[in-house]
Amino acid sequence: MTPCHQRPLRIGLLSYRSNPHCGGQGVYVKNLSRSLSLLGHRVDVISGPPYPVLDPSINLIRLPSLDLYNPDDLFRIPKISELMDPINLIEWLGISTMGFPEPLTFGMRAYNYLKPRRQVYDIIHDNQSLSYGIWAISKKIPVVATIHHPITVDLNIAVKSEPVFWKKFKQLRWYSFIGMQKHVARTLPRIITVSHCARTDISREFHIPEHRFTIIPNGINTDLFYPIPEIARQKDRIIVTNSADTPLKGLYYLLQAIAEIAKTRKIRLIVVGSPKKNGRILYLIRKLGIASLVTFTGRISDQEFVRQYAKAAVAVIPSVYEGFGLPAGEAMACGVPVISTTGGALPEVVGDAGILIPPADASALTRALVSVLTNPDLAEKLSQAGYRRVQNHLTWHAAAMKTVDVYRRAIHDHR
């Protein structure tokens, strides 16, 4: 008979928002669930919209919401029949008053779903919703949470980037869910995070002792991200794969560097994603006069994503802060030379396999880009070093093995 502590687990992986096309949370849910399944465990992903794209072996349980951030029907007016549901009403009132209620209302829906199913799962793994519903679930079923980075960092940067008071207040209202997340996180005995930097920052910002954290670095899906030698890299072609209009991601500083380099070199910047209409990024591009040099890809397939990496001469991660930094690992897995800031945990991901520069420093970005674009030997050295680092240190199999160990300890503690 298989020993009890080694039997396959029944895992409920919760994710309030799992966009499969942008953002790290959808990537995390997809790859961790797949790797847990390959280890022999049964995994249900319980998600609100936008829903993740998962391996066929993974059961997706959809918890519908009002989905008022759906770009195809942004901020629609709900029907009266929809608002008869108290949770929908809370969501509508939150959004109508400039808040972001999705973590709260997803937790309520998750609790309602799981309450009659407490015998179905051995462990619940919350992917950073940290809602009151998760706290209530933890009284019935063992719960582990992943916190990728402290959202307080996003708030501080967003507030500082706004020039007028009412816009600062708008950001404070939007991030008002942080108080709930701090409270709930402090009640959970075991928390997973993805880097030493993230652990230190979350511990400080959320007032949680460091010994309650387990550091499990994210993996890189090397079945998806890999070099394509038959596609020639295009000279002076730069790629960035961050959210275009989020101050935290630092595209503002990269655009300034592009404008400076364009004075002496014929360069191109490929931004994987779409800018906000009438947003600050499009305004800056027009102001700098570089519209002809910048291409936004919009939403692209995984296959096209890898082809874009294959064409690039260098990848830039200009983030002011990252709790981990998947774009850096994905670029290295594709054999693309990487220039990254030292924001947050990025040095832990890149190591000595890329060029590291201070965050929010357009001049440093300019110098680093010129050094790689003008030095083929350096570019090749970085390409090979980055590829080796991913293969040796950043795999989802290792992440899943370590995560299961945390699950088993949480189950033991709960009993």
LUMZADREN-455804 format. One record per residue: x, y, z of N, C-alpha, C in turn; residue in one letter. Coordinates in steps of 0.2 Angstrom, whole numbers, plus 5000, padded with zeros to 4 digits. Layout:
BEGIN
XYZXYZXYZa ...
END
This chain:
BEGIN
500449945000500050005000500450065000m 500250114996500650184996500550215003t 501150235006501050275012500650335011p 500250355017499750405016500050475014c 500650485017500950545015501250555008h 501250495005501450494998500850494993q 500250484995499750474990499550534986r 499350534980499150584976498650634980p 498750694979498350744982497750774978l 497250794981496650824977496750904979r 496950934973497151004974496651054971i 496351104975495951154972496451224971g 496551244965497051304964496551354962l 496551404966496051464965496451524962l 496151554957496451614954495851664952s 495851724955495251764954495251794947y 495851794944495951834937496551794934r 496451764928496951714925497051724918s 497151794916497151804909497751764906n 497551724901498051684897498551714893p 498351784891498751814886499251874889h 499151894895499551944898499551934905c 500051954908500151954916500351884918g 500751884924501051824926500551774930g 499951794932499551754936499251694931q 499051714925498851664921499351614919g 499951634918500551594916500751544922v 500651574928500851534934500351474935y 499651494935499151444935499251394930v 499351404924499351364919499951314920k 500551334921501151294921501151254928n 500951284933500951254940500451194940l 499851204937499351154937499551094933s 499851114927500151054922500651014926r 501151044929501651014932501450974938s 500950994942500650954948500350894945l 499950904939499650844936500150794934s 500650814931501150774929501550734934l 501450754940501750724946501250674949l 500650674946500150624948499550644952g 499550714953499050744958498450764954h 497850764957497250784953497150864955r 497150904949497050974950496451004947v 496051034951495551084948495751154949d 495651194943495851264944495151294944v 495051334949494451374951494551444949i 494251474944494451534942493851584940s 493951644941493451694939493751714932g 493351754928493551784921494051834922p 494551844917494651804911494951734913p 494651684910494851614912495551594909y 495851554912496551534910496451474904p 496951474900497051414895497451364899v 497151304900497451254903497651194899l 498051144902498151084899497551044899d 497450994894496750954894496650914900p 497250894904497150854910496950894916s 496850964915496651004921495951024920i 495551014925494851024926494751104928n 494451144923494351214925493651224927l 493551254933492851264936492851344936i 492351364932492251434930491751464936r 491951514939491551554943491351624940l 490851624936490651684933490551744937p 490751804935490651864938490351914934s 490251974936489952024931490452044925l 491152024927491652034921491652104918d 491652154922491552224920492152254917l 492752214918493352244915493452204908y 493052164905493052134899493152184894n 493752184890493852244885493452244879p 493052184878492552184873491952214875d 491852224881491152254884491352294890d 491852344890492052374896491552414899l 491552404906491052444911490352444908f 490152384906489452384904488952394910r 488352404908487852414914487552354915i 487552324921487252254922486452264922p 486152204920485452204920485252194928k 484652224929484352214935484352144938i 484152094934484152024936484852004939s 485352034936486052014938486152044945e 485952104946486052134953485652114958l 485152064957484752034962485251984966m 485851964963486251924967486651974971d 486751964978487052004982487752014981p 488151964979488851964977488952014971i 488552004966488552044960488452114962n 487952134966487852194968488452234972l 488752194976489352214979489952234974i 489952194969490452204964490252264960e 489652274958489452334955489552394959w 489352394965489452454969490152474970l 490652424971491352434971491652464965g 491452444959491752464953491452534952i 490752544954490452614953490752664957s 491152644962491452694967492252694966t 492452674960493152674958493552624962m 493252574964493652524968493852464963g 494152414966494352354962494052294967f 493452274966493152224971493252154969p 493552144964493652074961493952024966e 494452034970494751994975494251974980p 493852024982493352014988492851974985l 492551984979491951954977492151884974t 492751874972492951804970492951764976f 493251784981493251744987492651724990g 492151774989491451754991491151694987m 491251704981491051644976491351584977r 492051584978492451524980492151494986a 492051534991491851504998491151464996y 490651504993490051464991490151404988n 490551404983490751344979491051284983y 491451304988491851254991491551234998l 491051275000490751255007490451185007k 490051165002489751095002490251044999p 490851064997491351014994491951014998r 491851025005492451025009492850955009r 492450905007492850835007493150815001q 493050864996493250844989494050864988v 494250904992494950934991495350914998y 496050904997496450895002496750965004d 496851004999497251065000496951114995i 496851184997496651234993497251284992i 497451304986497951344985497751414982h 497751464986497551524983498051564980d 497951594974498451624970498251704971n 498451724976498551804978497851834978q 497251804979496651844980496651864987s 496851824992496851844999496251875001l 495651845000495051885002494751855008s 494251885011493951855017493651785016y 493451775009493151705008493751655009g 494351675007494851625008495051615015i 494951665019495051655026494551615029w 493851615027493351575029493451505027a 493751495021493851425018494351395022i 494851435025495451405029495251375035s 494651385037494351355044494051285042k 493951275036493651205034494151165031k 494651195027495051155022495751185023i 496351145023496951175023497051225017p 497351285018497451335013498151355013v 498451355007499151385006499051445001v 499351495002499251554997499951574994a 499951594987500551614984500451694984t 500951734986500951804985501551814981i 501451844975501951854970502351914972h 502051964974502452024977501952064981h 502152114985501652154989501352204984p 500752204984500352254980500452324982i 500652334988500852394991501352434987t 501752394983502252424979501952454973v 501452424970501052444964500752514966d 500452514972500052574975500552634976l 501052624979501552674980501752704973n 501952664969502252694962501652724958i 501052694959500452724955500352794958a 500352804964500152864968500652914966v 501352894966501852944965501852964957k 501652924953501652944946501052994944s 500553004948500053044947500153114949e 500053164944500253234946499753274950p 499153254950498653294953498253254959v 497953284964497753254970497153204968f 496653224964496153184963496253114960w 496853124956497053054953497453014958k 497753044963498053004968497552974972k 497053014974496452984978496152924974f 496052934967495752874963496252814964k 496852824964497352764965497252734972q 497152774977497052744983496452714984l 495952734981495252694981495352634977r 495652634971495752574967496052514971w 496552534975496952484979496752474986y 496152494987495852494994495752414996s 495752364992495752294994496352274997f 496952314997497552295000497452285008i 497052325011496952315018496652245020g 496152215016495952155016496452105015m 496852105010497352065009497952055014q 498052115017498552115023498252075029k 497652085030497352055036497251975035h 497051955029496951885027497651845027v 498151885024498851845024499051835030a 498951875035499251865042498951805046r 498351785043498051725046498251665044t 498651665038498851595035499451575037l 499551515039500151485042500751475037p 500551465031501051445026500951485020r 501451525018501351565012501951555007i 501851545001502351534996502451604992i 503051614991503251674987503851654982t 503951694978504451674972505151694972v 505351734977506051764978506151784985s 506851784986507051814993506851884993h 506851924988506651994988505952004989c 505551964986504751964987504651944995a 504951894997504851875004505051935009r 505551965008505752025012505252085012t 505052095006504652155005503952135008d 503652075006502952055009503052055016i 503552025019503552025026503552095030s 503852135027503952205029503252245028r 502952235022502352275021501752245024e 501752185025501152145027501152125035f 501752145037501952125045501852055046h 502152005042502151935043502851915044i 502951865049503651845050503951805044p 504551815043504851785037504851705037e 504851675044504851605044504151575041h 503651615040503051585038503051575030r 503551605027503651595020504051545017f 503851515012504351465008504451495001t 505051504999505251534993505251474988i 504851484982504851434977504851474970i 505451484967505451524961505051494956p 504751534952504351514946504751474941n 504451434937504851404932504751434925g 505051414920504951434913504751374909i 504251384905503951334901504451324895n 504951284896505451274890505151234884t 504551204885504251174879503951224875d 503851284878503551344874504051394872l 504551404877505051454875505651424874f 505951424868506551394866506851434860y 507451424859507751454853507551434846p 507451474841507351444834507851474830i 508451424829509051454825508851464818p 508351434815508251454808507951524807e 507751554812507451624811508051674813i 508251714808508851754809508651814814a 509051834819508951894823509051954818r 508652004819508652064816509052114819q 509552144816509952194819509552254822k 509752274828509452334831508652324832d 508452264833507752254834507652234842r 507252274845507252264853506552244854i 506452204859505852174861505752184869i 505152204871504952214878504252184878v 504152144884503552104885503152124891t 503152194893502852214899502152244897n 501752254903501052294902501252364900s 501052384895501252454892501152514896a 500552514899500352574903500352574910d 500752524913500752514920501452544922t 501452604927502052634929502552584931p 502352534935502752484938503252454933l 503052444927503352404922503952444918k 503952514919504452554916504552564909g 504052554905504052564898504252644896l 504052684901504152754900504852774899y 505352734903506052744903506352714897y 506052664895506352624889506252674883l 505652704882505452744876505952804876l 506152834882506652884882507252864879q 507452804881508152774878508052764871a 507552734868507452724861507452794857i 507152844860507252914857507952934856a 508352924862509052944862509452904857e 509352834857509752794852509652804845i 508952824844508752834837509052894833a 509452934837509752994834510352964830k 510652904832511252884829511152814826t 510652774827510552704825509852704822r 509752654817509052644815508752584818k 508452594824508152544828507452534828i 507252474830506452464831506352434838r 505752454840505552424847504852394846l 504852324848504252284847503952274854i 503352304855503052294862502552244861v 502652184865502052134865501552154869v 500952174866500452204870500052254866g 499652294870499252354867499252404872s 499352464869499352524874498652544875p 498552584880497852614882497752674877k 497152674874496952734870496952794874k 497352844871497352904875497752904881n 498152854882498552844888499252884888g 499552874893500252914894500752884889r 500752824888501252794883501152814876i 500552814874500452844867500652924867l 500452954872500653024872501353034872y 501752994876502453004876502752984869l 502552934866502852914859502752974854i 502153004855502053064850502453124852r 502553134858502953184861503753174859k 503953114859504653104857504753094850l 504253094846504253084839504553014836g 504352964840504652894838504052844836i 503552874834502952824832503152774827a 503552794822503752754817504252704819s 504552704825505052654827504752604832l 504052614834503752574839503152534836v 503152474837502652424835502352394841t 501652394842501352354847501052294843f 501152234846500852174843500152164844t 499852194850499252174852499252094854g 498752064855498651994858498951954852r 499451904854499751864849499751794852i 499751744848499851674850500451654853s 500551604857501151574860501651564855d 501451534849501951524844502251584841q 501751634840502051704837502451734842e 502351724849502751754854503451734853f 503551664853504251634852504551664846v 504151674840504451694834504751774835r 504351804839504551874840505151874844q 505251834849505851824853506451804848y 506351764843506851734839507151794834a 506651844833506851894828507251954832k 507251954838507452004842508252004843a 508552064843509252064844509352074852a 508952094856508952104863508252114866v 508252084872507552094876507752134882a 507252184883507352234889506752214894v 506952214900506452214906506552274910i 506252334908506352394911505952404918p 505652354921505252364927505552404932s 505152444936505352474942505452424947v 504952374947504952324952504652264949y 504852204951504552134950504652094956e 504152054957504152004962504551944960g 504551934953504951884950505251904944f 504851904939505051934932505051874927g 504451844925504451794920504651814913l 504551884911504851904904505551894904p 505951904909506651894909506851824908a 506551774912506651704911506451674904g 505851704901505651684895506151704889e 506351764890506851784885507451744885a 507751734891508351694892508251624889m 507651594890507551524887507551524880a 507351584877507351584869508051604867c 508551614871509251634869509351704867g 508851744870508951814868509351854873v 509851894871510251934876509751974880p 509851984887509352014891509752074894v 509352134894509552194898508952194903i 509152204910508552204915508752254920s 508252284923508452324929508552284935t 508752314940508852274947508252284951t 507652304948507052314952506752254955g 506652254962506352194965506852134964g 506552074962506852014962507151994955a 507252044951507452034944508252004944l 508652034949509352004949509351934951p 508851904955508851834957508651794950e 508251824946508051784940508651784935v 508951844933509451854928510151834930v 510251844937510951824939511451864935g 512051824933512551854929512451834922d 511851814920511751804913511451854909a 511451914912511151974908511552034911g 511352094907511652154910511052184915i 511352204920510852234926511052304926l 510452344927510552424927510052444932i 510152504935509652534940508952544937p 508452534941507752554938507652624937p 507152644933506952714932507552754930a 507952724925508552764923508652754916d 508352804912508352804905509152804902a 509552844905510252844903510652784903s 510552744909510852684910510552634904a 509952634903509652594898509952604891l 510052674890510352684883511052654882t 511452664888512152644887512152564887r 511652534890511652454890511452434883a 510952464880510752444874511252454868l 511552514869512152524864512652474864v 512852454871513352404871513252334869s 512552314869512452254866512352254859v 512052314856511852314849512552324845l 513052354848513652364845514152314846t 514052264850514552214852514252144851n 514352114845514052044843514351994848p 514951994850515251944855514851944861d 514752004864514452014870513751984870l 513352004864512651974863512651904863a 513151874860513151794860513351764867e 513751804870513951774877513351774882k 512951834881512351834885511851784883l 511751774877511251734874511351664877s 511951634877512151574879512051564887q 512351614890512251614898511551614900a 511151654897510451654899510051584898g 510251554892509951494890510151444896y 510751434897511051384902510651404909r 510651464911510351474918509651454918r 509251464913508551434913508551354914v 508951324910508951254910509151224916q 509651254920509951234926509551254932n 509151304932508851334938508151344938h 507851354933507151384932506651334929l 506451284932505951234929505351224933t 504851214929504151204933504151144937w 504451094934504551024938504751034945h 505351074946505651084952505151124956a 504751174953504351214957503751174960a 503451134956502951084958503151044963a 503751014963503950964968503951004975m 504251064975504351104981503651124984k 503151144979502451164981502151104984t 502151044982501850984985502150974992v 502750984993503050985000502651035005d 502551095002502251145006501451115008v 501151095002500451065003500451015009y 500950965009500950915014501050935021r 501450985021501551015028500951055031r 500651085026500051125028499451075030a 499451025026498850975028499050945035i 499650925036499850895043499750945048h 499851015047499751065052499051075054d 498651065048497851075049497551025053h 497850965052497550905056497750905063r 
END
